[in-house]
Every structure is written in structure tokens, then in C-alpha cells.
Amino acid sequence: MRPFSTQAIILRRTNYGEADRVLSLLTPERGKISAIAKGVRKPKSKLAGGLELFALCEITLIEGRGDLALVTSARLKEFWGNILTDYGRMQCAYETIKRINQATETVGEPEFFYLLRDSLGWLNTLAFDWRLSELVFCLRLSQLLGRGLNLLTDQAGQKLVADGRYHYDFTENVFYADDHGRFTSEHIKLLRLASVKNPDILRQVSGVEPVIDDCLWLVRTAEH
């Protein structure tokens, strides 16, 4: 019953009763936590300003005997408000939170929290093309889930070559050579970089624009 403090990102919030709100929170130390913020929807609530979507929150909770912890205090540590200024960024942010929420249903490793925190921070940075942020997020998430793309060899076990063209076999999780393939060395270069570098580095790489949409299609399709 002792209180504890933690950083948290809101995954989902649901109105409850006349003024309360039930929250699904992702934390670095304890994974996903369900909590209730009592009276948070009242006009003068001290909790309201500290429990925003697209924000890194500092919260204090008390865990009781039931399924819901009680939020006793909250303040914003960082608010990624620029996400709300652009429709593409906002939709990407909602999808990012949704996918992290699904991924953490059974796994609670701290890396999911930090990936979500970093991804929302990238989307908040207007100097970055939000598609680069999504590409990095998708590749990192697939790695955490143990199903990352094979970016090294083709279906025959041969190294992917600079002058080759490829399609991707989603069943076997591998590229295969095809003279009319959709993917070239430029696609594979961007995918390899995005799997290890952040968007601030990727935005300095030349030749990204012609291939980024194809790369996004690949990583999105691989997740379904």
C-alpha cells in the first residue's frame, strides 16, 4: 500500500463515473499499469494538467488490493504538443501507441517504454519527416518482438548485392532476387540505416525521398 513514483506514458484513458478516469500507463520499471485518477475530470482537479496524451508524465501511485492503482499526484515532465499540429504525425502517434499497447500485453521489458518515449519525441520534432520516425519505430519494434526483417541475405543465403533487384517474401521473411523486383540497394541501405540510426541521422542521408514510401510499405506489411 506504499506509494511509489515513476515516469509514465498514457496508452489509453477511459472516462469512468462522473469525474474519474481509468488509465493504462506504460512505465519503465513495472511495465503496463492500470490506474484510476479520481476526480481528474473536475474543472479544478490538480491531476488534470499532469495526465495528458502524447506526454511523459511524472506520477505517484498507490497500489491497492484490486486491479487498479490510485494516482495521487501527476505532473508533465515533457509534452509533445507539436504532434497535434500535423495530421500525419498525429495519426502516426496514435498508431505507435496502439502497437506498443498490443506488444506489451504479454511482455513488459523497459525497452518498449523507451522506444515509445523516443518515437513520440521524434514525431514531435517538426524538422524530421514523420515517415522516417515511423520507419525507425517499426524496425525497432519488430526487433524487440523477435521478428526483425532479414536485411543481410536473400532466399538462397547469398548476400544482398548492390546492383540487384528484389521482392520480399513475407512468409519466409526474406528477400528474393527478381529482375523486376520492387526493392533496390537504395531501399536496403535505408532499411539497414533505420534499424540502427535515429531520424536525426537519416534526414542527412541523400536519396531517401524516392524510396521511403516503399520501405514503409514493407515494414507495415511485415507486421500484419
Secondary structure, 3 states (H helix, E strand, C coil): CCEEEEEEEEEEEEEECCCEEEEEEEECCCEEEEEEECCCCCCCCCCHHHCCCCEEEEEEEEECCCCCEEEEEEEEEEECHHHHHCHHHHHHHHHHHHHHHHHCCCCCCHHHHHHHHHHHHHHHCCCCCHHHHHHHHHHHHHHHCCCCCCCCEECCCCECCCCCCEEEECCCCEEEECCCCCECHHHHHHHHHHCCCCHHHHCCCCCCHHHHHHHHHHHHHHCC
